[in-house]
């Protein structure tokens, strides 16, 4: 919506998007200011009102759980929980979403290899591939039916073979 309206560019960063939303809302506040002479204020159209409502909703996106530091994109419990703590919790999460496993990142594994936890229900994928910072290597996880395979440059390792 913001791209179509010319408010942001397709490659805008999160910070640029937030700044553009604030600026665009300010334009609308000034345009609709009741203290302005009536001649300079036109009533917004339905499309403009919808646009303003979207801007207002997006203004709080920094508070959305998906983007919060403790939200699902940055949550590190799967990597940090003890086995006793994590197994019952992940079992509940998987049951709730009808899933058989979870793949997570953002916590570099000590071995720099894809690591399974909690009875092979959680796979930690961050192998620290930024060599200069973590000394790891690029990796991928292949999920095919019941087979789970770690893929590294020149190497494949079955983590969960098909029964």
Chimera marker file (.cmm) of the C-alpha trace (Angstrom):
<marker_set name="trace">
<marker id="1" x="0.000" y="0.000" z="0.000" r="1" g="1" b="0" radius="0.5"/>
<marker id="2" x="2.727" y="2.458" z="0.967" r="1" g="1" b="0" radius="0.5"/>
<marker id="3" x="4.695" y="1.647" z="-2.171" r="1" g="1" b="0" radius="0.5"/>
<marker id="4" x="1.614" y="2.080" z="-4.368" r="1" g="1" b="0" radius="0.5"/>
<marker id="5" x="0.892" y="5.443" z="-2.719" r="1" g="1" b="0" radius="0.5"/>
<marker id="6" x="4.486" y="6.610" z="-3.272" r="1" g="1" b="0" radius="0.5"/>
<marker id="7" x="5.164" y="6.933" z="0.454" r="1" g="1" b="0" radius="0.5"/>
<marker id="8" x="8.075" y="4.454" z="0.469" r="1" g="1" b="0" radius="0.5"/>
<marker id="9" x="10.283" y="2.712" z="-2.052" r="1" g="1" b="0" radius="0.5"/>
<marker id="10" x="10.312" y="-1.092" z="-2.480" r="1" g="1" b="0" radius="0.5"/>
<marker id="11" x="13.755" y="-1.279" z="-0.877" r="1" g="1" b="0" radius="0.5"/>
<marker id="12" x="13.074" y="1.076" z="2.053" r="1" g="1" b="0" radius="0.5"/>
<marker id="13" x="14.538" y="0.002" z="5.377" r="1" g="1" b="0" radius="0.5"/>
<marker id="14" x="12.415" y="-0.438" z="8.469" r="1" g="1" b="0" radius="0.5"/>
<marker id="15" x="13.688" y="2.881" z="9.835" r="1" g="1" b="0" radius="0.5"/>
<marker id="16" x="12.885" y="4.650" z="6.545" r="1" g="1" b="0" radius="0.5"/>
<marker id="17" x="9.385" y="3.170" z="6.555" r="1" g="1" b="0" radius="0.5"/>
<marker id="18" x="8.743" y="4.388" z="10.096" r="1" g="1" b="0" radius="0.5"/>
<marker id="19" x="10.032" y="7.880" z="9.229" r="1" g="1" b="0" radius="0.5"/>
<marker id="20" x="7.893" y="7.994" z="6.067" r="1" g="1" b="0" radius="0.5"/>
<marker id="21" x="4.779" y="6.998" z="8.025" r="1" g="1" b="0" radius="0.5"/>
<marker id="22" x="5.379" y="9.774" z="10.566" r="1" g="1" b="0" radius="0.5"/>
<marker id="23" x="5.975" y="12.304" z="7.793" r="1" g="1" b="0" radius="0.5"/>
<marker id="24" x="2.910" y="11.208" z="5.814" r="1" g="1" b="0" radius="0.5"/>
<marker id="25" x="0.703" y="11.406" z="8.901" r="1" g="1" b="0" radius="0.5"/>
<marker id="26" x="2.021" y="14.899" z="9.618" r="1" g="1" b="0" radius="0.5"/>
<marker id="27" x="1.004" y="15.975" z="6.103" r="1" g="1" b="0" radius="0.5"/>
<marker id="28" x="-2.523" y="14.723" z="6.767" r="1" g="1" b="0" radius="0.5"/>
<marker id="29" x="-2.678" y="16.359" z="10.211" r="1" g="1" b="0" radius="0.5"/>
<marker id="30" x="-1.742" y="19.714" z="8.677" r="1" g="1" b="0" radius="0.5"/>
<marker id="31" x="-4.106" y="19.253" z="5.742" r="1" g="1" b="0" radius="0.5"/>
<marker id="32" x="-7.063" y="18.385" z="7.982" r="1" g="1" b="0" radius="0.5"/>
<marker id="33" x="-6.285" y="20.914" z="10.739" r="1" g="1" b="0" radius="0.5"/>
<marker id="34" x="-9.595" y="22.574" z="11.649" r="1" g="1" b="0" radius="0.5"/>
<marker id="35" x="-7.827" y="25.856" z="12.432" r="1" g="1" b="0" radius="0.5"/>
<marker id="36" x="-6.950" y="26.235" z="8.732" r="1" g="1" b="0" radius="0.5"/>
<marker id="37" x="-9.327" y="28.229" z="6.521" r="1" g="1" b="0" radius="0.5"/>
<marker id="38" x="-12.060" y="26.034" z="5.069" r="1" g="1" b="0" radius="0.5"/>
<marker id="39" x="-10.945" y="26.840" z="1.527" r="1" g="1" b="0" radius="0.5"/>
<marker id="40" x="-7.605" y="25.105" z="2.116" r="1" g="1" b="0" radius="0.5"/>
<marker id="41" x="-9.240" y="22.007" z="3.622" r="1" g="1" b="0" radius="0.5"/>
<marker id="42" x="-11.024" y="19.516" z="1.450" r="1" g="1" b="0" radius="0.5"/>
<marker id="43" x="-12.797" y="16.595" z="3.069" r="1" g="1" b="0" radius="0.5"/>
<marker id="44" x="-10.784" y="13.410" z="2.554" r="1" g="1" b="0" radius="0.5"/>
<marker id="45" x="-12.166" y="10.844" z="0.144" r="1" g="1" b="0" radius="0.5"/>
<marker id="46" x="-12.920" y="7.271" z="1.226" r="1" g="1" b="0" radius="0.5"/>
<marker id="47" x="-9.616" y="6.151" z="-0.267" r="1" g="1" b="0" radius="0.5"/>
<marker id="48" x="-7.772" y="8.884" z="1.622" r="1" g="1" b="0" radius="0.5"/>
<marker id="49" x="-9.522" y="7.950" z="4.871" r="1" g="1" b="0" radius="0.5"/>
<marker id="50" x="-8.552" y="4.310" z="4.316" r="1" g="1" b="0" radius="0.5"/>
<marker id="51" x="-4.973" y="5.447" z="3.694" r="1" g="1" b="0" radius="0.5"/>
<marker id="52" x="-4.959" y="7.522" z="6.899" r="1" g="1" b="0" radius="0.5"/>
<marker id="53" x="-6.301" y="4.556" z="8.888" r="1" g="1" b="0" radius="0.5"/>
<marker id="54" x="-3.571" y="2.314" z="7.478" r="1" g="1" b="0" radius="0.5"/>
<marker id="55" x="-0.952" y="4.906" z="8.453" r="1" g="1" b="0" radius="0.5"/>
<marker id="56" x="-2.354" y="5.090" z="11.978" r="1" g="1" b="0" radius="0.5"/>
<marker id="57" x="-2.307" y="1.306" z="12.284" r="1" g="1" b="0" radius="0.5"/>
<marker id="58" x="1.234" y="1.069" z="10.892" r="1" g="1" b="0" radius="0.5"/>
<marker id="59" x="2.443" y="3.777" z="13.253" r="1" g="1" b="0" radius="0.5"/>
<marker id="60" x="2.316" y="1.233" z="16.090" r="1" g="1" b="0" radius="0.5"/>
<marker id="61" x="4.079" y="-1.563" z="14.191" r="1" g="1" b="0" radius="0.5"/>
<marker id="62" x="7.124" y="-1.302" z="16.454" r="1" g="1" b="0" radius="0.5"/>
<marker id="63" x="4.877" y="-2.664" z="19.208" r="1" g="1" b="0" radius="0.5"/>
<marker id="64" x="3.628" y="-5.616" z="17.154" r="1" g="1" b="0" radius="0.5"/>
<marker id="65" x="4.635" y="-8.900" z="18.786" r="1" g="1" b="0" radius="0.5"/>
<marker id="66" x="6.180" y="-10.141" z="15.544" r="1" g="1" b="0" radius="0.5"/>
<marker id="67" x="8.724" y="-7.286" z="15.637" r="1" g="1" b="0" radius="0.5"/>
<marker id="68" x="9.328" y="-7.042" z="19.370" r="1" g="1" b="0" radius="0.5"/>
<marker id="69" x="12.627" y="-8.127" z="20.852" r="1" g="1" b="0" radius="0.5"/>
<marker id="70" x="10.794" y="-10.871" z="22.745" r="1" g="1" b="0" radius="0.5"/>
<marker id="71" x="8.614" y="-11.768" z="19.734" r="1" g="1" b="0" radius="0.5"/>
<marker id="72" x="8.890" y="-14.851" z="17.541" r="1" g="1" b="0" radius="0.5"/>
<marker id="73" x="11.510" y="-13.409" z="15.183" r="1" g="1" b="0" radius="0.5"/>
<marker id="74" x="13.994" y="-12.760" z="17.998" r="1" g="1" b="0" radius="0.5"/>
<marker id="75" x="12.936" y="-15.292" z="20.639" r="1" g="1" b="0" radius="0.5"/>
<marker id="76" x="15.933" y="-17.357" z="21.816" r="1" g="1" b="0" radius="0.5"/>
<marker id="77" x="14.291" y="-19.748" z="24.285" r="1" g="1" b="0" radius="0.5"/>
<marker id="78" x="14.551" y="-22.707" z="21.931" r="1" g="1" b="0" radius="0.5"/>
<marker id="79" x="18.343" y="-22.321" z="22.042" r="1" g="1" b="0" radius="0.5"/>
<marker id="80" x="18.631" y="-21.407" z="25.705" r="1" g="1" b="0" radius="0.5"/>
<marker id="81" x="16.042" y="-23.527" z="27.520" r="1" g="1" b="0" radius="0.5"/>
<marker id="82" x="17.296" y="-26.508" z="29.465" r="1" g="1" b="0" radius="0.5"/>
<marker id="83" x="16.025" y="-29.892" z="28.230" r="1" g="1" b="0" radius="0.5"/>
<marker id="84" x="13.718" y="-30.214" z="31.252" r="1" g="1" b="0" radius="0.5"/>
<marker id="85" x="12.321" y="-26.733" z="30.739" r="1" g="1" b="0" radius="0.5"/>
<marker id="86" x="12.064" y="-26.805" z="26.954" r="1" g="1" b="0" radius="0.5"/>
<marker id="87" x="10.661" y="-30.223" z="26.095" r="1" g="1" b="0" radius="0.5"/>
<marker id="88" x="7.211" y="-29.706" z="27.667" r="1" g="1" b="0" radius="0.5"/>
<marker id="89" x="7.021" y="-26.158" z="26.306" r="1" g="1" b="0" radius="0.5"/>
<marker id="90" x="7.921" y="-27.070" z="22.721" r="1" g="1" b="0" radius="0.5"/>
<marker id="91" x="5.532" y="-30.012" z="22.867" r="1" g="1" b="0" radius="0.5"/>
<marker id="92" x="2.721" y="-27.571" z="23.739" r="1" g="1" b="0" radius="0.5"/>
<marker id="93" x="3.742" y="-25.157" z="20.965" r="1" g="1" b="0" radius="0.5"/>
<marker id="94" x="3.841" y="-27.905" z="18.334" r="1" g="1" b="0" radius="0.5"/>
<marker id="95" x="0.505" y="-29.329" z="19.448" r="1" g="1" b="0" radius="0.5"/>
<marker id="96" x="-1.062" y="-25.859" z="19.390" r="1" g="1" b="0" radius="0.5"/>
<marker id="97" x="0.008" y="-25.251" z="15.796" r="1" g="1" b="0" radius="0.5"/>
<marker id="98" x="-0.338" y="-28.811" z="14.524" r="1" g="1" b="0" radius="0.5"/>
<marker id="99" x="3.354" y="-28.925" z="13.636" r="1" g="1" b="0" radius="0.5"/>
<marker id="100" x="5.917" y="-31.666" z="14.057" r="1" g="1" b="0" radius="0.5"/>
<marker id="101" x="9.017" y="-29.500" z="14.335" r="1" g="1" b="0" radius="0.5"/>
<marker id="102" x="10.303" y="-25.934" z="14.473" r="1" g="1" b="0" radius="0.5"/>
<marker id="103" x="13.335" y="-24.442" z="12.726" r="1" g="1" b="0" radius="0.5"/>
<marker id="104" x="14.857" y="-21.355" z="14.341" r="1" g="1" b="0" radius="0.5"/>
<marker id="105" x="17.783" y="-18.993" z="13.893" r="1" g="1" b="0" radius="0.5"/>
<marker id="106" x="19.345" y="-15.959" z="15.608" r="1" g="1" b="0" radius="0.5"/>
<marker id="107" x="21.297" y="-18.036" z="18.129" r="1" g="1" b="0" radius="0.5"/>
<marker id="108" x="24.629" y="-19.252" z="16.779" r="1" g="1" b="0" radius="0.5"/>
<marker id="109" x="25.200" y="-22.876" z="17.770" r="1" g="1" b="0" radius="0.5"/>
<marker id="110" x="28.339" y="-23.676" z="19.750" r="1" g="1" b="0" radius="0.5"/>
<marker id="111" x="29.325" y="-26.367" z="17.223" r="1" g="1" b="0" radius="0.5"/>
<marker id="112" x="28.632" y="-24.087" z="14.229" r="1" g="1" b="0" radius="0.5"/>
<marker id="113" x="26.529" y="-26.953" z="12.876" r="1" g="1" b="0" radius="0.5"/>
<marker id="114" x="22.751" y="-27.326" z="12.624" r="1" g="1" b="0" radius="0.5"/>
<marker id="115" x="21.682" y="-28.730" z="15.972" r="1" g="1" b="0" radius="0.5"/>
<marker id="116" x="18.588" y="-30.728" z="16.944" r="1" g="1" b="0" radius="0.5"/>
<marker id="117" x="17.019" y="-30.258" z="20.396" r="1" g="1" b="0" radius="0.5"/>
<marker id="118" x="14.072" y="-31.489" z="22.393" r="1" g="1" b="0" radius="0.5"/>
<marker id="119" x="13.721" y="-34.969" z="20.880" r="1" g="1" b="0" radius="0.5"/>
<marker id="120" x="14.464" y="-33.674" z="17.359" r="1" g="1" b="0" radius="0.5"/>
<marker id="121" x="11.491" y="-31.309" z="17.483" r="1" g="1" b="0" radius="0.5"/>
<marker id="122" x="13.574" y="-28.105" z="17.278" r="1" g="1" b="0" radius="0.5"/>
<marker id="123" x="16.395" y="-27.454" z="14.819" r="1" g="1" b="0" radius="0.5"/>
<marker id="124" x="18.776" y="-24.584" z="15.522" r="1" g="1" b="0" radius="0.5"/>
<marker id="125" x="19.853" y="-23.328" z="12.118" r="1" g="1" b="0" radius="0.5"/>
<marker id="126" x="22.227" y="-20.435" z="12.844" r="1" g="1" b="0" radius="0.5"/>
<marker id="127" x="25.691" y="-21.837" z="12.133" r="1" g="1" b="0" radius="0.5"/>
<marker id="128" x="27.417" y="-18.466" z="12.330" r="1" g="1" b="0" radius="0.5"/>
<marker id="129" x="28.002" y="-18.190" z="8.606" r="1" g="1" b="0" radius="0.5"/>
<marker id="130" x="29.393" y="-14.684" z="8.987" r="1" g="1" b="0" radius="0.5"/>
<marker id="131" x="32.949" y="-15.969" z="9.045" r="1" g="1" b="0" radius="0.5"/>
<marker id="132" x="34.554" y="-12.753" z="10.311" r="1" g="1" b="0" radius="0.5"/>
<marker id="133" x="32.294" y="-12.624" z="13.379" r="1" g="1" b="0" radius="0.5"/>
<marker id="134" x="31.475" y="-16.236" z="14.219" r="1" g="1" b="0" radius="0.5"/>
<marker id="135" x="33.832" y="-18.487" z="12.294" r="1" g="1" b="0" radius="0.5"/>
<marker id="136" x="30.995" y="-20.621" z="10.990" r="1" g="1" b="0" radius="0.5"/>
<marker id="137" x="29.923" y="-21.591" z="7.505" r="1" g="1" b="0" radius="0.5"/>
<marker id="138" x="26.868" y="-21.391" z="5.252" r="1" g="1" b="0" radius="0.5"/>
<marker id="139" x="24.290" y="-24.080" z="5.814" r="1" g="1" b="0" radius="0.5"/>
<marker id="140" x="20.773" y="-25.089" z="4.905" r="1" g="1" b="0" radius="0.5"/>
<marker id="141" x="18.219" y="-27.502" z="6.278" r="1" g="1" b="0" radius="0.5"/>
<marker id="142" x="16.323" y="-29.778" z="3.932" r="1" g="1" b="0" radius="0.5"/>
<marker id="143" x="12.964" y="-31.107" z="5.122" r="1" g="1" b="0" radius="0.5"/>
<marker id="144" x="11.601" y="-33.827" z="2.860" r="1" g="1" b="0" radius="0.5"/>
<marker id="145" x="8.763" y="-35.922" z="4.217" r="1" g="1" b="0" radius="0.5"/>
<marker id="146" x="10.185" y="-37.350" z="7.465" r="1" g="1" b="0" radius="0.5"/>
<marker id="147" x="13.823" y="-36.849" z="6.468" r="1" g="1" b="0" radius="0.5"/>
<marker id="148" x="15.791" y="-33.903" z="7.825" r="1" g="1" b="0" radius="0.5"/>
<marker id="149" x="19.191" y="-33.201" z="6.268" r="1" g="1" b="0" radius="0.5"/>
<marker id="150" x="21.788" y="-30.599" z="7.153" r="1" g="1" b="0" radius="0.5"/>
<marker id="151" x="23.530" y="-29.243" z="4.074" r="1" g="1" b="0" radius="0.5"/>
<marker id="152" x="26.924" y="-27.589" z="4.207" r="1" g="1" b="0" radius="0.5"/>
<marker id="153" x="29.272" y="-26.719" z="1.343" r="1" g="1" b="0" radius="0.5"/>
<marker id="154" x="30.353" y="-30.091" z="-0.002" r="1" g="1" b="0" radius="0.5"/>
<marker id="155" x="28.621" y="-32.066" z="2.754" r="1" g="1" b="0" radius="0.5"/>
<marker id="156" x="25.208" y="-33.505" z="3.559" r="1" g="1" b="0" radius="0.5"/>
<marker id="157" x="24.398" y="-34.931" z="6.981" r="1" g="1" b="0" radius="0.5"/>
<marker id="158" x="21.188" y="-36.827" z="7.747" r="1" g="1" b="0" radius="0.5"/>
<marker id="159" x="19.847" y="-35.508" z="11.035" r="1" g="1" b="0" radius="0.5"/>
<marker id="160" x="16.556" y="-37.319" z="11.092" r="1" g="1" b="0" radius="0.5"/>
<marker id="161" x="16.355" y="-40.229" z="8.658" r="1" g="1" b="0" radius="0.5"/>
<marker id="162" x="13.032" y="-41.551" z="7.442" r="1" g="1" b="0" radius="0.5"/>
<marker id="163" x="11.827" y="-44.529" z="9.512" r="1" g="1" b="0" radius="0.5"/>
<link id1="1" id2="2" r="1" g="1" b="0" radius="0.2"/>
<link id1="2" id2="3" r="1" g="1" b="0" radius="0.2"/>
<link id1="3" id2="4" r="1" g="1" b="0" radius="0.2"/>
<link id1="4" id2="5" r="1" g="1" b="0" radius="0.2"/>
<link id1="5" id2="6" r="1" g="1" b="0" radius="0.2"/>
<link id1="6" id2="7" r="1" g="1" b="0" radius="0.2"/>
<link id1="7" id2="8" r="1" g="1" b="0" radius="0.2"/>
<link id1="8" id2="9" r="1" g="1" b="0" radius="0.2"/>
<link id1="9" id2="10" r="1" g="1" b="0" radius="0.2"/>
<link id1="10" id2="11" r="1" g="1" b="0" radius="0.2"/>
<link id1="11" id2="12" r="1" g="1" b="0" radius="0.2"/>
<link id1="12" id2="13" r="1" g="1" b="0" radius="0.2"/>
<link id1="13" id2="14" r="1" g="1" b="0" radius="0.2"/>
<link id1="14" id2="15" r="1" g="1" b="0" radius="0.2"/>
<link id1="15" id2="16" r="1" g="1" b="0" radius="0.2"/>
<link id1="16" id2="17" r="1" g="1" b="0" radius="0.2"/>
<link id1="17" id2="18" r="1" g="1" b="0" radius="0.2"/>
<link id1="18" id2="19" r="1" g="1" b="0" radius="0.2"/>
<link id1="19" id2="20" r="1" g="1" b="0" radius="0.2"/>
<link id1="20" id2="21" r="1" g="1" b="0" radius="0.2"/>
<link id1="21" id2="22" r="1" g="1" b="0" radius="0.2"/>
<link id1="22" id2="23" r="1" g="1" b="0" radius="0.2"/>
<link id1="23" id2="24" r="1" g="1" b="0" radius="0.2"/>
<link id1="24" id2="25" r="1" g="1" b="0" radius="0.2"/>
<link id1="25" id2="26" r="1" g="1" b="0" radius="0.2"/>
<link id1="26" id2="27" r="1" g="1" b="0" radius="0.2"/>
<link id1="27" id2="28" r="1" g="1" b="0" radius="0.2"/>
<link id1="28" id2="29" r="1" g="1" b="0" radius="0.2"/>
<link id1="29" id2="30" r="1" g="1" b="0" radius="0.2"/>
<link id1="30" id2="31" r="1" g="1" b="0" radius="0.2"/>
<link id1="31" id2="32" r="1" g="1" b="0" radius="0.2"/>
<link id1="32" id2="33" r="1" g="1" b="0" radius="0.2"/>
<link id1="33" id2="34" r="1" g="1" b="0" radius="0.2"/>
<link id1="34" id2="35" r="1" g="1" b="0" radius="0.2"/>
<link id1="35" id2="36" r="1" g="1" b="0" radius="0.2"/>
<link id1="36" id2="37" r="1" g="1" b="0" radius="0.2"/>
<link id1="37" id2="38" r="1" g="1" b="0" radius="0.2"/>
<link id1="38" id2="39" r="1" g="1" b="0" radius="0.2"/>
<link id1="39" id2="40" r="1" g="1" b="0" radius="0.2"/>
<link id1="40" id2="41" r="1" g="1" b="0" radius="0.2"/>
<link id1="41" id2="42" r="1" g="1" b="0" radius="0.2"/>
<link id1="42" id2="43" r="1" g="1" b="0" radius="0.2"/>
<link id1="43" id2="44" r="1" g="1" b="0" radius="0.2"/>
<link id1="44" id2="45" r="1" g="1" b="0" radius="0.2"/>
<link id1="45" id2="46" r="1" g="1" b="0" radius="0.2"/>
<link id1="46" id2="47" r="1" g="1" b="0" radius="0.2"/>
<link id1="47" id2="48" r="1" g="1" b="0" radius="0.2"/>
<link id1="48" id2="49" r="1" g="1" b="0" radius="0.2"/>
<link id1="49" id2="50" r="1" g="1" b="0" radius="0.2"/>
<link id1="50" id2="51" r="1" g="1" b="0" radius="0.2"/>
<link id1="51" id2="52" r="1" g="1" b="0" radius="0.2"/>
<link id1="52" id2="53" r="1" g="1" b="0" radius="0.2"/>
<link id1="53" id2="54" r="1" g="1" b="0" radius="0.2"/>
<link id1="54" id2="55" r="1" g="1" b="0" radius="0.2"/>
<link id1="55" id2="56" r="1" g="1" b="0" radius="0.2"/>
<link id1="56" id2="57" r="1" g="1" b="0" radius="0.2"/>
<link id1="57" id2="58" r="1" g="1" b="0" radius="0.2"/>
<link id1="58" id2="59" r="1" g="1" b="0" radius="0.2"/>
<link id1="59" id2="60" r="1" g="1" b="0" radius="0.2"/>
<link id1="60" id2="61" r="1" g="1" b="0" radius="0.2"/>
<link id1="61" id2="62" r="1" g="1" b="0" radius="0.2"/>
<link id1="62" id2="63" r="1" g="1" b="0" radius="0.2"/>
<link id1="63" id2="64" r="1" g="1" b="0" radius="0.2"/>
<link id1="64" id2="65" r="1" g="1" b="0" radius="0.2"/>
<link id1="65" id2="66" r="1" g="1" b="0" radius="0.2"/>
<link id1="66" id2="67" r="1" g="1" b="0" radius="0.2"/>
<link id1="67" id2="68" r="1" g="1" b="0" radius="0.2"/>
<link id1="68" id2="69" r="1" g="1" b="0" radius="0.2"/>
<link id1="69" id2="70" r="1" g="1" b="0" radius="0.2"/>
<link id1="70" id2="71" r="1" g="1" b="0" radius="0.2"/>
<link id1="71" id2="72" r="1" g="1" b="0" radius="0.2"/>
<link id1="72" id2="73" r="1" g="1" b="0" radius="0.2"/>
<link id1="73" id2="74" r="1" g="1" b="0" radius="0.2"/>
<link id1="74" id2="75" r="1" g="1" b="0" radius="0.2"/>
<link id1="75" id2="76" r="1" g="1" b="0" radius="0.2"/>
<link id1="76" id2="77" r="1" g="1" b="0" radius="0.2"/>
<link id1="77" id2="78" r="1" g="1" b="0" radius="0.2"/>
<link id1="78" id2="79" r="1" g="1" b="0" radius="0.2"/>
<link id1="79" id2="80" r="1" g="1" b="0" radius="0.2"/>
<link id1="80" id2="81" r="1" g="1" b="0" radius="0.2"/>
<link id1="81" id2="82" r="1" g="1" b="0" radius="0.2"/>
<link id1="82" id2="83" r="1" g="1" b="0" radius="0.2"/>
<link id1="83" id2="84" r="1" g="1" b="0" radius="0.2"/>
<link id1="84" id2="85" r="1" g="1" b="0" radius="0.2"/>
<link id1="85" id2="86" r="1" g="1" b="0" radius="0.2"/>
<link id1="86" id2="87" r="1" g="1" b="0" radius="0.2"/>
<link id1="87" id2="88" r="1" g="1" b="0" radius="0.2"/>
<link id1="88" id2="89" r="1" g="1" b="0" radius="0.2"/>
<link id1="89" id2="90" r="1" g="1" b="0" radius="0.2"/>
<link id1="90" id2="91" r="1" g="1" b="0" radius="0.2"/>
<link id1="91" id2="92" r="1" g="1" b="0" radius="0.2"/>
<link id1="92" id2="93" r="1" g="1" b="0" radius="0.2"/>
<link id1="93" id2="94" r="1" g="1" b="0" radius="0.2"/>
<link id1="94" id2="95" r="1" g="1" b="0" radius="0.2"/>
<link id1="95" id2="96" r="1" g="1" b="0" radius="0.2"/>
<link id1="96" id2="97" r="1" g="1" b="0" radius="0.2"/>
<link id1="97" id2="98" r="1" g="1" b="0" radius="0.2"/>
<link id1="98" id2="99" r="1" g="1" b="0" radius="0.2"/>
<link id1="99" id2="100" r="1" g="1" b="0" radius="0.2"/>
<link id1="100" id2="101" r="1" g="1" b="0" radius="0.2"/>
<link id1="101" id2="102" r="1" g="1" b="0" radius="0.2"/>
<link id1="102" id2="103" r="1" g="1" b="0" radius="0.2"/>
<link id1="103" id2="104" r="1" g="1" b="0" radius="0.2"/>
<link id1="104" id2="105" r="1" g="1" b="0" radius="0.2"/>
<link id1="105" id2="106" r="1" g="1" b="0" radius="0.2"/>
<link id1="106" id2="107" r="1" g="1" b="0" radius="0.2"/>
<link id1="107" id2="108" r="1" g="1" b="0" radius="0.2"/>
<link id1="108" id2="109" r="1" g="1" b="0" radius="0.2"/>
<link id1="109" id2="110" r="1" g="1" b="0" radius="0.2"/>
<link id1="110" id2="111" r="1" g="1" b="0" radius="0.2"/>
<link id1="111" id2="112" r="1" g="1" b="0" radius="0.2"/>
<link id1="112" id2="113" r="1" g="1" b="0" radius="0.2"/>
<link id1="113" id2="114" r="1" g="1" b="0" radius="0.2"/>
<link id1="114" id2="115" r="1" g="1" b="0" radius="0.2"/>
<link id1="115" id2="116" r="1" g="1" b="0" radius="0.2"/>
<link id1="116" id2="117" r="1" g="1" b="0" radius="0.2"/>
<link id1="117" id2="118" r="1" g="1" b="0" radius="0.2"/>
<link id1="118" id2="119" r="1" g="1" b="0" radius="0.2"/>
<link id1="119" id2="120" r="1" g="1" b="0" radius="0.2"/>
<link id1="120" id2="121" r="1" g="1" b="0" radius="0.2"/>
<link id1="121" id2="122" r="1" g="1" b="0" radius="0.2"/>
<link id1="122" id2="123" r="1" g="1" b="0" radius="0.2"/>
<link id1="123" id2="124" r="1" g="1" b="0" radius="0.2"/>
<link id1="124" id2="125" r="1" g="1" b="0" radius="0.2"/>
<link id1="125" id2="126" r="1" g="1" b="0" radius="0.2"/>
<link id1="126" id2="127" r="1" g="1" b="0" radius="0.2"/>
<link id1="127" id2="128" r="1" g="1" b="0" radius="0.2"/>
<link id1="128" id2="129" r="1" g="1" b="0" radius="0.2"/>
<link id1="129" id2="130" r="1" g="1" b="0" radius="0.2"/>
<link id1="130" id2="131" r="1" g="1" b="0" radius="0.2"/>
<link id1="131" id2="132" r="1" g="1" b="0" radius="0.2"/>
<link id1="132" id2="133" r="1" g="1" b="0" radius="0.2"/>
<link id1="133" id2="134" r="1" g="1" b="0" radius="0.2"/>
<link id1="134" id2="135" r="1" g="1" b="0" radius="0.2"/>
<link id1="135" id2="136" r="1" g="1" b="0" radius="0.2"/>
<link id1="136" id2="137" r="1" g="1" b="0" radius="0.2"/>
<link id1="137" id2="138" r="1" g="1" b="0" radius="0.2"/>
<link id1="138" id2="139" r="1" g="1" b="0" radius="0.2"/>
<link id1="139" id2="140" r="1" g="1" b="0" radius="0.2"/>
<link id1="140" id2="141" r="1" g="1" b="0" radius="0.2"/>
<link id1="141" id2="142" r="1" g="1" b="0" radius="0.2"/>
<link id1="142" id2="143" r="1" g="1" b="0" radius="0.2"/>
<link id1="143" id2="144" r="1" g="1" b="0" radius="0.2"/>
<link id1="144" id2="145" r="1" g="1" b="0" radius="0.2"/>
<link id1="145" id2="146" r="1" g="1" b="0" radius="0.2"/>
<link id1="146" id2="147" r="1" g="1" b="0" radius="0.2"/>
<link id1="147" id2="148" r="1" g="1" b="0" radius="0.2"/>
<link id1="148" id2="149" r="1" g="1" b="0" radius="0.2"/>
<link id1="149" id2="150" r="1" g="1" b="0" radius="0.2"/>
<link id1="150" id2="151" r="1" g="1" b="0" radius="0.2"/>
<link id1="151" id2="152" r="1" g="1" b="0" radius="0.2"/>
<link id1="152" id2="153" r="1" g="1" b="0" radius="0.2"/>
<link id1="153" id2="154" r="1" g="1" b="0" radius="0.2"/>
<link id1="154" id2="155" r="1" g="1" b="0" radius="0.2"/>
<link id1="155" id2="156" r="1" g="1" b="0" radius="0.2"/>
<link id1="156" id2="157" r="1" g="1" b="0" radius="0.2"/>
<link id1="157" id2="158" r="1" g="1" b="0" radius="0.2"/>
<link id1="158" id2="159" r="1" g="1" b="0" radius="0.2"/>
<link id1="159" id2="160" r="1" g="1" b="0" radius="0.2"/>
<link id1="160" id2="161" r="1" g="1" b="0" radius="0.2"/>
<link id1="161" id2="162" r="1" g="1" b="0" radius="0.2"/>
<link id1="162" id2="163" r="1" g="1" b="0" radius="0.2"/>
</marker_set>
